[in-house]
Amino acid sequence: MTLHDVALDDKFDLAKERIFLSGAQAVIRMLLMQRERDRRAGLNTAGFVSGYRGSPLGGLDMQLWKAKKQLAQADIVFQPGLNEELAATACWGTQQTELLGEGTHDGVFSVWYGKGPGVDRSGDVFRHANLAGSSKHGGVLALMGDDHMAESSTNAHATEFLFVDTMVPILNPAGVQEIIDYGLYGFAMSRFAGTWAAIKCVKDDIESTASVDASLERLN
């Protein structure tokens, strides 16, 4: 059996196709892949990430800070929110950058993240942002961190019902591989339908590690 040379940065190197990473790192890989897929499609896009930490997404911001170099090279900005509503409002704003014809990019794809109580308190923003729509070359994903067992939360929560109420379509990945796949599908759906898209994140996925196929040609 042939052994392959492996480096810690392989997970964010788009030239590497078979990589080992965690669910939180898969979110970052997905963002880098979206930017490169846009570039290959002739689009000059940028990315934006904002949210508020909480289980099971408590370690996502740490991974984003660790990948600061790779994100900056891909024109992806990470700005933690002071709270969940302000973070969601900032993501909403990214979809309006070209309304006045003053945008410097063709579009901005955006990711919001937060745990169940944060989803609860941000419902008004989600509703109005979703009704306002997403831009043609932008798109927004809302990562809802659901702590079903209340392991580090005041109560158990399953927040997909709020997104049903606000008419946001929901994707529910069943592993680390599908965090990447469904993230890319989610951006495509958000752009096509003009809505936000939500991705359910439970600890079994976001805190797991796996060897995945992260080739840019995997999804067409």
N, C-alpha and C positions, 0 to 999 in steps of 0.2 A: 504494500500500500504506500502510495506517495504522500509525503507530508508537505503541506503548504506553509509558506512563511506567513505569519500573521502578526499584524501590528494593532495597537489599540485604536488607531485612527481609521482602521479599515471600514468601520461601521459608517463613517461619513465620507468615504472616498467613493465617488460615483463610478469609478473604474472597476471597483470590486463588486461582484454580483452575488456571491454566496457569502453572507456575513453573519456574525453572531452578535446579538444585541438584546437589550431589554425593551419592554413595551414603551417606556418613556423615550428611550433613544430612537425607537421606531417612528415616533412622531416627528423627530428632527430629521431623520432620514427621509421621511415622506415629504417634508417641506423642501428639502434640497432637491429631491427628485421632481417635485412639481415645478420648481424654478427652472430646472434643466429641460424638462419636457416642454415648457413654454418657450424657452430659448430655441429649441430645435423646431418649434412650430412658427418661428419668426416673430415671437412676441417679446417685448421688453417689459417684463413684469417685476414686481417686488413683493416681498412678504412682510407680514406684521403679526406678532403674537403678543397677546396680553391676557391676563387672568389673575386669579387669586388662589394661592396654594391651599390644599386641603386633601385629606385622604379620600381616594387612593392616588390622587395626583399631586401629593405633597412634594415629591422629588422631581417633578418635571422642570421647575424653574432652575434647579441646580444643574440638570443636564443641559438646559438651554445656555446657561452661563458658561459651562465647560466647552460648549460648541461655538462660543462667541466668534472665533476666527472664521470657521467655516460658514457661519450664518452671514457674517459681514461680507464675505467674498461673494455671496449669492444675493446680496441686497435684501436680506431678511432682518428685520428689526425686532428685538425682544424688549418690551417695556412692561414690567409687572404693573398691575393695577393697584391703586390705593384700596379699592374694593371691587367686588364683582360687577356692580352696575357701571362704574366708570370704565372698567376694562371692556365690557360689552359695548358701551357707547363709543369707545375709541374704535373698536372693530367695525361698528356700524359706519363710522365716518370714513373708513378706508374705502367703502363702496361708493362714495360720493365724490372722490377726488377728481374725476374727469367731467362732472356735470357742467362745470363752467368753462371747460376747455382749457384748464390751466394745469392739468396733470403732467408730471414729467415721465410717467410710465403708462403703458397701455392698460394696466390694471394692477390692483393690489389684492393678493389672496391673503386671507386672514384667519387666525385661529384664536378662539376664546377657550379658556379652561377654568373649571371651578368644580367644587364638590356640591353635593345635594342641596344643603342650605343656601349656597350661593346661587344655584339655579332658581330656587324658590324666590329669593329676593330680587332677582333680575328679570322676572317674568314680564314686566311692563316694557323693558328695553327689548327683550326678545320679540315680543309681539309687534311692536312698532318698527323695529329694524327689519323684521321679516316681511312686513307689509310694504316697507319702503323698497325692498328688493336688493338683489346683489348685482354687481356690474358684470358686463359681458365677459371680461377677461380678468375678473377678480374672484369672487366667491368667498364664503365664510363657513368655517366648521366650528361648531360648539362642542367641546369635549366635556361631557358630563361625568364627573367622578362619583360613582355610586358605591357607597359602603353598605352593602346589604346586611351585614352582620353587626353593624355599629361597633366595629372593633376600635375605632379611634374617632367616633362621632357621638354626639349627644343622643342621636336616634338613628335608626335604620332609615335608608331612603332609596327610592327607585324613581328617578325624576323624568323618565320618558313620558309620563302622563302630562307633565307641564308642556313638553314640546308638542305632544298631540294637540293640546288645547291651543297652542299658539301657531298651529299649522306648519310646524317645521318637520320635514321628513327625518326619520331616525335610522341609523345604521348600527348594527350590533355585532362587532367583530368577535370571533370565537378563538382568537389567539394572536400572537405577535405578528405573524404574517399578514393577517387580515387588518391589522391596524394600518399597515402601509397600504394594502390594496383598497380598503374601504375609505381611507383618507383621500386617495387619488380619485376614486369613484365619487366621493362626496363633493370634491371641488368641481368635478365635471358636472355633476347633478346641480350644484348650486348655480353654476354659470348658465346651464341650459334652462333651468326652471325659474331662475330669478329669485330663488329663496335661499335662506340659510339651510344648512344641513347639520344634524346632530349626530355625534358618535358616542355611544355608551361605553364607558371605561370602568371596568371592575378590576379588583386587585389581581384576579386570576389571569388577566391579560396584561395590564399596564405594569405590574410588578414582576412579571415572568420574564424569562430569557429564552431565546430560541435561535436556531440557525435558520435563516430565511433566504428566499430568492428575491433579491432587491434589484434585479436588472431593469433598466429603463424600458426595455421592450416587452416586459412581462404582461403589461396591460395595454391594450390598444382600443 
